[in-house]
Amino acid sequence: MFSVYGITGQVYSGTLEAMNRVHALSKARAARPVTQDGEEPEVMTHQVGRIHEEAIRAYLAMLPHDIERGPLYHAEQIMERNVITVLDSYDVARAWRTLRDHHIHQAPVLDGNAQLIGIVSERDLLTAINIDAGQIVESLNRQVRDVMTTPVVAASPVTDIRRIASVMLDYGVDGAPVTNDNGRLVGFVSRSDILRAVVTDPPLSLWR
């Protein structure tokens, strides 16, 4: 289950498929090879299928045989619960220092009522500040609300990890906030969290 939050509050709640149909969020989709007729080459389909099968066999071969815990499925199993956030009223310099001091590359943005309204990344902040040798040398008179990405897609705690990864790829983001039924931020899943789940036990369920 996914939700979309903007500066006016929650604007969508439902499945990923319905969200893709009804909500106009910018996407960064990878280009696929096509033939002159506009069709994907059949040979590419066979190659992808073969590579996928080989990857599954390699993954299964690497798994330890004495796993006591079940595979990972849901966001709540891998999400970071101590989430570093910034307020939309922060100036861009303060927000950048917050990311730097906590060694993170992005942070959910909350309004004055602690409601999720967006997400801001280093890339966003660098449109308004100038950095030299890790220090701010110039900063425009901007607040986080002026440079953040909004609306933002958030997942529920029981969302399938693979679907969160799909959102990251489809919408060109590096992480997804996790909210409860009341719309409160309860966690954050980053690319690093998913990669860590792939290479540690219990294994991440990559198929089913």
MDAnalysis code that builds the backbone (N, CA, C; Angstrom):
import MDAnalysis as mda
import numpy as np

u = mda.Universe.empty(624, n_residues=208, atom_resindex=np.repeat(np.arange(208), 3), trajectory=True)
u.add_TopologyAttr("name", ["N", "CA", "C"] * 208)
u.add_TopologyAttr("resid", np.arange(1, 209))
u.add_TopologyAttr("resname", ["MET", "PHE", "SER", "VAL", "TYR", "GLY", "ILE", "THR", "GLY", "GLN", "VAL", "TYR", "SER", "GLY", "THR", "LEU", "GLU", "ALA", "MET", "ASN", "ARG", "VAL", "HIS", "ALA", "LEU", "SER", "LYS", "ALA", "ARG", "ALA", "ALA", "ARG", "PRO", "VAL", "THR", "GLN", "ASP", "GLY", "GLU", "GLU", "PRO", "GLU", "VAL", "MET", "THR", "HIS", "GLN", "VAL", "GLY", "ARG", "ILE", "HIS", "GLU", "GLU", "ALA", "ILE", "ARG", "ALA", "TYR", "LEU", "ALA", "MET", "LEU", "PRO", "HIS", "ASP", "ILE", "GLU", "ARG", "GLY", "PRO", "LEU", "TYR", "HIS", "ALA", "GLU", "GLN", "ILE", "MET", "GLU", "ARG", "ASN", "VAL", "ILE", "THR", "VAL", "LEU", "ASP", "SER", "TYR", "ASP", "VAL", "ALA", "ARG", "ALA", "TRP", "ARG", "THR", "LEU", "ARG", "ASP", "HIS", "HIS", "ILE", "HIS", "GLN", "ALA", "PRO", "VAL", "LEU", "ASP", "GLY", "ASN", "ALA", "GLN", "LEU", "ILE", "GLY", "ILE", "VAL", "SER", "GLU", "ARG", "ASP", "LEU", "LEU", "THR", "ALA", "ILE", "ASN", "ILE", "ASP", "ALA", "GLY", "GLN", "ILE", "VAL", "GLU", "SER", "LEU", "ASN", "ARG", "GLN", "VAL", "ARG", "ASP", "VAL", "MET", "THR", "THR", "PRO", "VAL", "VAL", "ALA", "ALA", "SER", "PRO", "VAL", "THR", "ASP", "ILE", "ARG", "ARG", "ILE", "ALA", "SER", "VAL", "MET", "LEU", "ASP", "TYR", "GLY", "VAL", "ASP", "GLY", "ALA", "PRO", "VAL", "THR", "ASN", "ASP", "ASN", "GLY", "ARG", "LEU", "VAL", "GLY", "PHE", "VAL", "SER", "ARG", "SER", "ASP", "ILE", "LEU", "ARG", "ALA", "VAL", "VAL", "THR", "ASP", "PRO", "PRO", "LEU", "SER", "LEU", "TRP", "ARG"])
u.atoms.positions = np.array([
    [0.840, -1.195, 0.000],
    [0.000, 0.000, 0.000],
    [0.881, 1.253, 0.000],
    [0.526, 2.213, -0.820],
    [1.293, 3.440, -0.932],
    [0.387, 4.649, -0.712],
    [1.009, 5.730, -0.256],
    [0.326, 7.008, -0.113],
    [1.172, 8.078, -0.772],
    [0.532, 9.192, -1.142],
    [1.237, 10.334, -1.692],
    [0.914, 11.540, -0.825],
    [1.967, 12.224, -0.352],
    [1.807, 13.376, 0.518],
    [2.369, 14.621, -0.149],
    [1.608, 15.702, -0.063],
    [2.043, 16.989, -0.573],
    [1.851, 18.058, 0.479],
    [2.006, 19.311, 0.086],
    [1.898, 20.400, 1.055],
    [0.469, 20.583, 1.570],
    [-0.513, 20.005, 0.879],
    [-1.906, 20.084, 1.343],
    [-2.318, 18.860, 2.130],
    [-1.379, 17.933, 2.341],
    [-1.681, 16.720, 3.080],
    [-1.679, 15.496, 2.186],
    [-2.338, 14.441, 2.640],
    [-2.393, 13.209, 1.869],
    [-3.308, 13.397, 0.667],
    [-2.794, 13.085, -0.522],
    [-3.580, 13.266, -1.742],
    [-3.900, 11.944, -2.423],
    [-3.329, 10.842, -1.916],
    [-3.636, 9.538, -2.491],
    [-3.301, 8.451, -1.487],
    [-4.102, 7.375, -1.517],
    [-3.815, 6.179, -0.739],
    [-4.377, 4.992, -1.503],
    [-3.525, 4.010, -1.785],
    [-3.990, 2.857, -2.536],
    [-2.846, 2.036, -3.081],
    [-3.125, 1.268, -4.118],
    [-2.131, 0.370, -4.682],
    [-1.173, 1.111, -5.602],
    [-0.033, 0.477, -5.880],
    [0.957, 1.059, -6.786],
    [0.384, 1.191, -8.191],
    [-0.367, 0.179, -8.642],
    [-0.916, 0.215, -9.990],
    [-1.890, 1.378, -10.162],
    [-2.765, 1.571, -9.181],
    [-3.731, 2.666, -9.274],
    [-3.033, 4.017, -9.184],
    [-1.991, 4.098, -8.359],
    [-1.254, 5.348, -8.230],
    [-0.624, 5.738, -9.555],
    [-0.069, 4.753, -10.256],
    [0.553, 5.031, -11.546],
    [-0.462, 5.522, -12.569],
    [-1.710, 5.079, -12.416],
    [-2.733, 5.475, -13.373],
    [-3.313, 6.849, -13.094],
    [-3.494, 7.169, -11.804],
    [-4.261, 8.373, -11.488],
    [-3.426, 9.546, -11.020],
    [-2.195, 9.320, -10.602],
    [-1.428, 10.420, -10.039],
    [-0.273, 10.804, -10.941],
    [-0.198, 12.072, -11.300],
    [0.814, 12.556, -12.248],
    [2.101, 12.899, -11.526],
    [2.891, 11.885, -11.200],
    [4.210, 12.090, -10.609],
    [5.243, 11.879, -11.698],
    [6.307, 12.676, -11.667],
    [7.343, 12.536, -12.690],
    [8.054, 11.219, -12.506],
    [8.370, 10.571, -13.615],
    [9.040, 9.280, -13.571],
    [10.323, 9.334, -14.375],
    [11.279, 8.509, -13.967],
    [12.537, 8.384, -14.709],
    [12.673, 6.934, -15.101],
    [12.118, 6.581, -16.225],
    [12.112, 5.189, -16.654],
    [13.309, 4.894, -17.552],
    [13.875, 3.722, -17.400],
    [15.020, 3.321, -18.219],
    [14.556, 3.032, -19.633],
    [15.395, 3.419, -20.620],
    [15.062, 3.161, -22.013],
    [15.286, 1.697, -22.325],
    [14.410, 1.127, -23.192],
    [14.532, -0.261, -23.584],
    [14.796, -0.342, -25.081],
    [15.619, -1.281, -25.525],
    [15.884, -1.406, -26.955],
    [14.639, -1.856, -27.692],
    [14.406, -1.311, -28.876],
    [13.258, -1.690, -29.680],
    [13.708, -1.897, -31.117],
    [12.893, -2.641, -31.873],
    [13.174, -2.850, -33.276],
    [12.596, -1.698, -34.078],
    [12.778, -1.729, -35.384],
    [12.232, -0.678, -36.222],
    [10.719, -0.669, -36.188],
    [10.098, -1.797, -35.841],
    [8.641, -1.862, -35.744],
    [8.134, -1.403, -34.392],
    [9.054, -0.976, -33.522],
    [8.642, -0.512, -32.209],
    [8.487, -1.611, -31.181],
    [8.898, -2.837, -31.526],
    [8.789, -3.957, -30.614],
    [10.137, -4.243, -29.979],
    [10.106, -4.778, -28.745],
    [11.348, -5.176, -28.100],
    [11.890, -6.420, -28.791],
    [13.181, -6.475, -29.080],
    [13.756, -7.639, -29.759],
    [13.529, -8.913, -28.961],
    [13.129, -9.975, -29.663],
    [12.849, -11.244, -28.994],
    [14.099, -11.802, -28.352],
    [15.259, -11.598, -28.973],
    [16.499, -12.122, -28.426],
    [16.801, -11.499, -27.087],
    [16.444, -10.208, -26.922],
    [16.679, -9.550, -25.644],
    [15.830, -10.189, -24.556],
    [14.580, -10.534, -24.884],
    [13.695, -11.173, -23.916],
    [14.279, -12.494, -23.446],
    [14.820, -13.284, -24.396],
    [15.411, -14.563, -24.028],
    [16.644, -14.369, -23.158],
    [17.468, -13.375, -23.508],
    [18.683, -13.123, -22.736],
    [18.348, -12.704, -21.316],
    [17.371, -11.808, -21.175],
    [16.982, -11.347, -19.841],
    [16.455, -12.500, -19.013],
    [15.626, -13.384, -19.651],
    [15.088, -14.528, -18.932],
    [16.178, -15.464, -18.463],
    [17.176, -15.700, -19.328],
    [18.277, -16.594, -18.974],
    [19.116, -16.004, -17.845],
    [19.395, -14.710, -17.940],
    [20.179, -14.048, -16.890],
    [19.440, -14.091, -15.563],
    [18.104, -13.885, -15.613],
    [17.300, -13.922, -14.396],
    [17.366, -15.295, -13.742],
    [17.243, -16.359, -14.546],
    [17.307, -17.713, -14.014],
    [18.679, -18.001, -13.418],
    [19.737, -17.566, -14.093],
    [21.088, -17.791, -13.583],
    [21.307, -17.045, -12.275],
    [20.741, -15.833, -12.172],
    [20.887, -15.051, -10.950],
    [20.183, -15.743, -9.782],
    [18.998, -16.307, -10.032],
    [18.271, -17.013, -8.979],
    [19.052, -18.234, -8.505],
    [19.599, -19.002, -9.468],
    [20.378, -20.189, -9.091],
    [21.606, -19.796, -8.269],
    [22.271, -18.712, -8.674],
    [23.456, -18.261, -7.939],
    [23.082, -17.810, -6.541],
    [21.944, -17.112, -6.424],
    [21.506, -16.635, -5.112],
    [21.178, -17.810, -4.200],
    [20.463, -18.812, -4.726],
    [20.104, -19.975, -3.926],
    [21.347, -20.743, -3.483],
    [22.342, -20.836, -4.361],
    [23.560, -21.571, -4.035],
    [24.340, -20.912, -2.909],
    [24.202, -19.589, -2.787],
    [24.958, -18.861, -1.769],
    [24.275, -18.855, -0.409],
    [22.999, -19.228, -0.355],
    [22.281, -19.168, 0.910],
    [22.800, -20.212, 1.890],
    [22.938, -19.828, 3.162],
    [23.317, -20.827, 4.169],
    [22.170, -21.810, 4.368],
    [22.499, -23.032, 4.786],
    [21.480, -24.067, 4.907],
    [20.849, -24.133, 6.297],
    [21.311, -23.309, 7.205],
    [20.802, -23.388, 8.571],
    [20.052, -22.118, 8.963],
    [19.373, -21.492, 8.014],
    [18.634, -20.264, 8.305],
    [17.447, -20.594, 9.203],
    [17.341, -19.919, 10.324],
    [16.247, -20.156, 11.246],
    [15.110, -19.162, 11.049],
    [15.428, -17.980, 10.546],
    [14.412, -16.971, 10.342],
    [13.920, -16.995, 8.907],
    [12.682, -16.526, 8.703],
    [12.114, -16.509, 7.368],
    [12.658, -15.364, 6.548],
    [12.356, -15.361, 5.259],
    [12.840, -14.298, 4.377],
    [12.176, -12.962, 4.664],
    [12.821, -11.905, 4.214],
    [12.287, -10.559, 4.395],
    [11.267, -10.250, 3.311],
    [10.168, -9.644, 3.730],
    [9.143, -9.268, 2.778],
    [8.738, -7.801, 2.883],
    [8.658, -7.270, 4.106],
    [7.991, -5.997, 4.333],
    [8.943, -4.876, 4.754],
    [8.483, -3.658, 4.480],
    [9.279, -2.471, 4.784],
    [9.669, -2.409, 6.253],
    [8.746, -2.757, 7.142],
    [9.018, -2.640, 8.575],
    [10.159, -3.545, 9.036],
    [10.513, -4.540, 8.235],
    [11.587, -5.453, 8.607],
    [12.974, -4.877, 8.328],
    [13.065, -3.909, 7.439],
    [14.387, -3.375, 7.095],
    [14.472, -1.862, 7.257],
    [13.367, -1.174, 7.520],
    [13.375, 0.291, 7.541],
    [14.177, 0.840, 8.716],
    [14.701, 2.031, 8.540],
    [15.354, 2.771, 9.616],
    [14.259, 3.457, 10.426],
    [14.230, 3.183, 11.721],
    [13.159, 3.720, 12.566],
    [13.514, 5.074, 13.176],
    [14.792, 5.321, 13.367],
    [15.226, 6.617, 13.901],
    [15.505, 7.547, 12.716],
    [14.446, 8.129, 12.199],
    [14.541, 8.889, 10.959],
    [14.955, 10.333, 11.235],
    [15.972, 10.788, 10.524],
    [16.395, 12.184, 10.572],
    [15.500, 12.973, 9.618],
    [14.853, 13.998, 10.124],
    [13.951, 14.807, 9.312],
    [14.375, 16.268, 9.356],
    [13.835, 17.043, 8.415],
    [14.022, 18.496, 8.437],
    [12.649, 19.139, 8.307],
    [12.533, 20.359, 8.789],
    [11.287, 21.102, 8.658],
    [11.294, 21.904, 7.373],
    [10.115, 22.121, 6.818],
    [10.035, 22.887, 5.575],
    [10.467, 24.330, 5.762],
    [10.480, 24.800, 7.020],
    [10.872, 26.183, 7.310],
    [12.371, 26.363, 7.491],
    [13.136, 25.253, 7.532],
    [14.584, 25.377, 7.657],
    [15.143, 26.125, 6.446],
    [16.175, 26.941, 6.693],
    [16.876, 27.501, 5.536],
    [17.751, 26.406, 4.936],
    [18.099, 26.547, 3.674],
    [18.801, 25.470, 2.966],
    [20.152, 25.140, 3.588],
    [20.819, 26.135, 4.159],
    [22.125, 25.887, 4.785],
    [21.974, 24.987, 6.004],
    [20.942, 25.250, 6.819],
    [20.718, 24.409, 8.000],
    [20.365, 22.987, 7.592],
    [19.550, 22.847, 6.569],
    [19.180, 21.509, 6.105],
    [20.402, 20.754, 5.596],
    [21.268, 21.431, 4.843],
    [22.461, 20.764, 4.318],
    [23.362, 20.309, 5.461],
    [23.527, 21.145, 6.482],
    [24.353, 20.759, 7.629],
    [23.749, 19.564, 8.363],
    [22.417, 19.486, 8.407],
    [21.756, 18.345, 9.040],
    [22.092, 17.049, 8.302],
    [22.020, 17.082, 6.975],
    [22.371, 15.894, 6.196],
    [23.839, 15.542, 6.376],
    [24.706, 16.551, 6.318],
    [26.143, 16.311, 6.452],
    [26.484, 15.727, 7.818],
    [25.939, 16.305, 8.870],
    [26.291, 15.866, 10.226],
    [25.816, 14.442, 10.522],
    [24.750, 14.008, 9.842],
    [24.223, 12.659, 10.068],
    [24.634, 11.686, 8.958],
    [25.481, 12.159, 8.051],
    [26.025, 11.312, 6.986],
    [24.916, 10.653, 6.161],
    [23.924, 11.439, 5.802],
    [22.836, 10.952, 4.964],
    [22.727, 11.847, 3.722],
    [22.043, 11.361, 2.710],
    [21.959, 12.084, 1.440],
    [20.568, 12.648, 1.161],
    [19.621, 12.353, 2.042],
    [18.258, 12.827, 1.851],
    [17.526, 12.758, 3.180],
    [16.422, 13.480, 3.277],
    [15.642, 13.456, 4.511],
    [14.192, 13.812, 4.199],
    [13.241, 13.143, 4.877],
    [11.843, 13.531, 4.742],
    [11.644, 14.949, 5.285],
    [10.694, 15.661, 4.706],
    [10.399, 17.024, 5.125],
    [9.042, 17.038, 5.826],
    [9.008, 17.626, 7.024],
    [7.777, 17.738, 7.795],
    [7.353, 19.193, 7.878],
    [6.039, 19.409, 8.023],
    [5.559, 20.769, 8.251],
    [5.509, 21.046, 9.753],
    [4.944, 22.172, 10.137],
    [4.901, 22.537, 11.549],
    [4.055, 21.617, 12.405],
    [3.208, 20.804, 11.785],
    [2.370, 19.845, 12.508],
    [2.937, 18.433, 12.465],
    [4.206, 18.327, 12.079],
    [4.905, 17.036, 12.004],
    [4.293, 16.109, 10.971],
    [3.660, 16.665, 9.943],
    [3.101, 15.870, 8.857],
    [4.086, 15.834, 7.687],
    [4.215, 14.672, 7.079],
    [5.086, 14.506, 5.927],
    [4.538, 15.292, 4.737],
    [5.399, 16.122, 4.127],
    [4.947, 16.895, 2.967],
    [5.913, 16.806, 1.791],
    [7.086, 16.207, 1.988],
    [8.039, 16.144, 0.890],
    [9.304, 15.425, 1.296],
    [10.290, 15.502, 0.427],
    [11.601, 14.934, 0.698],
    [12.632, 15.855, 0.071],
    [13.773, 16.005, 0.723],
    [14.817, 16.874, 0.191],
    [16.136, 16.113, 0.160],
    [16.887, 16.298, -0.900],
    [18.154, 15.593, -1.074],
    [19.294, 16.594, -1.173],
    [20.515, 16.071, -1.126],
    [21.673, 16.924, -1.338],
    [21.584, 17.629, -2.686],
    [21.139, 16.908, -3.696],
    [21.022, 17.507, -5.024],
    [20.077, 18.699, -5.013],
    [18.957, 18.562, -4.295],
    [18.007, 19.675, -4.198],
    [18.655, 20.888, -3.533],
    [19.366, 20.637, -2.436],
    [19.952, 21.729, -1.662],
    [21.078, 22.420, -2.418],
    [21.790, 21.650, -3.232],
    [22.911, 22.235, -3.972],
    [22.460, 23.192, -5.075],
    [21.171, 23.257, -5.334],
    [20.665, 24.266, -6.274],
    [20.614, 25.640, -5.618],
    [20.766, 25.676, -4.287],
    [20.643, 26.956, -3.578],
    [21.846, 27.292, -2.712],
    [22.823, 26.387, -2.645],
    [24.023, 26.667, -1.863],
    [25.262, 26.312, -2.681],
    [26.378, 26.910, -2.299],
    [27.658, 26.665, -2.960],
    [28.609, 26.094, -1.919],
    [29.157, 24.913, -2.224],
    [30.010, 24.213, -1.271],
    [31.446, 24.202, -1.769],
    [32.384, 24.465, -0.861],
    [33.804, 24.365, -1.180],
    [34.507, 23.705, -0.009],
    [35.188, 22.597, -0.300],
    [35.908, 21.848, 0.738],
    [34.992, 21.468, 1.897],
    [33.765, 21.090, 1.567],
    [32.829, 20.640, 2.586],
    [32.208, 21.740, 3.409],
    [32.422, 22.983, 3.026],
    [31.861, 24.106, 3.779],
    [31.013, 24.984, 2.854],
    [29.970, 25.567, 3.431],
    [29.104, 26.460, 2.672],
    [29.800, 27.804, 2.494],
    [29.987, 28.200, 1.256],
    [30.629, 29.484, 0.982],
    [29.628, 30.509, 0.454],
    [28.481, 30.021, 0.012],
    [27.453, 30.925, -0.477],
    [26.102, 30.234, -0.379],
    [25.096, 30.970, 0.040],
    [23.766, 30.393, 0.195],
    [22.710, 31.402, -0.229],
    [21.800, 30.951, -1.076],
    [20.687, 31.803, -1.467],
    [19.670, 31.857, -0.333],
    [18.861, 32.880, -0.346],
    [17.838, 33.047, 0.685],
    [16.648, 32.147, 0.358],
    [16.840, 30.830, 0.591],
    [15.810, 29.846, 0.285],
    [15.547, 28.978, 1.509],
    [14.320, 28.504, 1.602],
    [13.959, 27.547, 2.632],
    [13.772, 26.178, 1.995],
    [13.720, 25.160, 2.847],
    [13.575, 23.796, 2.343],
    [12.338, 23.667, 1.460],
    [11.252, 24.310, 1.838],
    [10.015, 24.206, 1.053],
    [10.195, 24.712, -0.385],
    [11.216, 25.544, -0.609],
    [11.446, 26.099, -1.941],
    [12.180, 25.131, -2.864],
    [12.891, 24.155, -2.295],
    [13.718, 23.266, -3.119],
    [13.360, 21.787, -2.976],
    [12.515, 21.442, -2.019],
    [12.181, 20.033, -1.771],
    [11.371, 19.440, -2.917],
    [11.337, 18.113, -2.956],
    [10.498, 17.394, -3.902],
    [9.162, 17.083, -3.249],
    [8.097, 17.534, -3.856],
    [6.745, 17.287, -3.362],
    [5.800, 17.239, -4.542],
    [4.805, 16.353, -4.542],
    [4.483, 15.377, -3.493],
    [5.497, 14.242, -3.424],
    [5.400, 13.481, -2.340],
    [6.326, 12.383, -2.094],
    [5.536, 11.097, -1.896],
    [6.063, 9.998, -2.449],
    [5.425, 8.688, -2.298],
    [5.904, 8.042, -1.010],
    [4.967, 7.602, -0.183],
    [5.298, 6.923, 1.072],
    [4.658, 5.540, 1.075],
    [5.292, 4.609, 1.764],
    [4.794, 3.237, 1.845],
    [4.261, 2.956, 3.244],
    [3.402, 1.958, 3.345],
    [2.955, 1.492, 4.653],
    [3.973, 0.492, 5.190],
    [3.973, 0.215, 6.486],
    [4.970, -0.703, 7.062],
    [4.935, -2.108, 6.479],
    [3.791, -2.543, 5.955],
    [3.696, -3.914, 5.444],
    [3.787, -3.960, 3.920],
    [4.298, -2.908, 3.302],
    [4.479, -2.907, 1.856],
    [5.615, -3.836, 1.454],
    [5.407, -4.598, 0.404],
    [6.417, -5.508, -0.128],
    [7.674, -4.716, -0.505],
    [8.825, -5.170, -0.045],
    [10.089, -4.485, -0.299],
    [10.364, -4.349, -1.794],
    [9.997, -5.366, -2.552],
    [10.243, -5.315, -3.992],
    [9.443, -4.207, -4.657],
    [8.243, -3.937, -4.144],
    [7.415, -2.874, -4.720],
    [7.986, -1.503, -4.369],
    [8.595, -1.384, -3.202],
    [9.262, -0.136, -2.850],
    [10.437, 0.094, -3.789],
    [11.186, -0.974, -4.071],
    [12.302, -0.862, -5.022],
    [11.790, -0.430, -6.392],
    [10.627, -0.925, -6.771],
    [10.035, -0.545, -8.058],
    [9.702, 0.935, -8.093],
    [9.178, 1.457, -6.987],
    [8.870, 2.890, -6.900],
    [10.144, 3.713, -7.033],
    [11.209, 3.277, -6.376],
    [12.472, 4.003, -6.460],
    [12.953, 4.096, -7.898],
    [12.850, 2.988, -8.622],
    [13.295, 2.975, -10.011],
    [12.371, 3.797, -10.903],
    [11.065, 3.619, -10.737],
    [10.098, 4.286, -11.610],
    [10.072, 5.796, -11.425],
    [10.256, 6.229, -10.175],
    [10.133, 7.656, -9.898],
    [11.476, 8.346, -9.672],
    [12.558, 7.609, -9.856],
    [13.875, 8.217, -9.782],
    [14.227, 8.772, -8.418],
    [13.821, 8.067, -7.339],
    [14.137, 8.514, -5.981],
    [15.056, 7.499, -5.317],
    [15.729, 7.929, -4.260],
    [16.702, 7.075, -3.581],
    [16.184, 6.474, -2.291],
    [14.926, 6.721, -1.969],
    [14.370, 6.178, -0.743],
    [12.885, 6.456, -0.651],
    [12.244, 5.797, 0.316],
    [10.808, 5.973, 0.493],
    [10.480, 6.106, 1.982],
    [9.782, 7.184, 2.379],
    [9.314, 7.289, 3.756],
    [8.277, 6.202, 4.036],
    [8.157, 5.814, 5.278],
    [7.155, 4.837, 5.695],
    [6.242, 5.510, 6.710],
    [4.924, 5.467, 6.461],
    [3.951, 6.121, 7.340],
    [2.940, 5.116, 7.854],
    [2.382, 5.407, 9.037],
    [1.353, 4.531, 9.597],
    [-0.027, 4.952, 9.085],
    [-1.066, 4.332, 9.631],
    [-2.423, 4.611, 9.169],
    [-2.856, 6.042, 9.437],
    [-2.201, 6.705, 10.378],
    [-2.529, 8.093, 10.697],
    [-1.702, 9.085, 9.904],
    [-0.893, 8.581, 8.989],
    [-0.071, 9.469, 8.177],
    [1.185, 9.953, 8.865],
    [1.508, 9.373, 10.028],
    [2.708, 9.777, 10.757],
    [3.924, 8.997, 10.263],
    [5.028, 9.696, 10.148],
    [6.264, 9.073, 9.705],
    [6.779, 8.113, 10.768],
    [6.996, 6.842, 10.377],
    [7.469, 5.844, 11.331],
    [8.771, 5.184, 10.893],
    [9.226, 5.488, 9.677],
    [10.459, 4.871, 9.207],
    [10.853, 5.391, 7.838],
    [11.975, 4.867, 7.344],
    [12.470, 5.257, 6.025],
    [13.244, 4.088, 5.442],
    [12.970, 3.765, 4.185],
    [13.692, 2.704, 3.481],
    [14.536, 3.344, 2.392],
    [15.841, 3.157, 2.463],
    [16.758, 3.699, 1.466],
    [17.271, 2.580, 0.568],
    [17.954, 2.959, -0.495],
    [18.593, 1.963, -1.356],
    [19.564, 1.110, -0.541],
    [20.278, 1.749, 0.378],
    [21.248, 1.014, 1.192],
    [20.561, -0.040, 2.051],
    [19.384, 0.266, 2.567],
    [18.645, -0.706, 3.378],
    [18.298, -1.943, 2.553],
    [17.853, -1.721, 1.310],
    [17.486, -2.843, 0.450],
    [18.722, -3.651, 0.060],
    [19.815, -2.972, -0.298],
    [21.043, -3.677, -0.658],
    [21.579, -4.473, 0.526],
    [21.491, -3.889, 1.716],
    [21.955, -4.595, 2.918],
    [21.130, -5.852, 3.141],
    [19.823, -5.767, 2.862],
    [18.953, -6.934, 3.037],
    [19.290, -8.034, 2.044],
    [19.745, -7.652, 0.866],
    [20.082, -8.637, -0.161],
    [21.296, -9.476, 0.247],
    [22.255, -8.858, 0.942],
    [23.516, -9.544, 1.213],
    [23.636, -10.072, 2.633],
    [22.595, -9.928, 3.467],
    [22.660, -10.420, 4.840],
    [21.499, -11.361, 5.114],
    [21.572, -12.068, 6.243],
    [20.498, -12.975, 6.645],
    [19.562, -12.263, 7.607],
    [18.251, -12.626, 7.558],
    [17.632, -13.586, 6.653],
    [17.585, -13.050, 5.234],
    [17.454, -13.932, 4.241],
    [17.506, -13.479, 2.858],
    [16.294, -12.662, 2.466],
    [16.495, -11.727, 1.572],
    [15.406, -10.956, 1.004],
    [14.673, -11.821, -0.018],
    [13.345, -11.848, 0.058],
    [12.564, -12.608, -0.908],
    [12.544, -11.860, -2.224],
    [13.258, -12.360, -3.218],
    [13.333, -11.702, -4.521],
    [12.300, -12.239, -5.505],
    [11.623, -13.288, -5.146],
    [10.597, -13.856, -6.028],
    [9.567, -14.583, -5.188],
    [8.333, -14.637, -5.679],
    [7.230, -15.433, -5.130],
    [5.950, -15.011, -5.794],
])
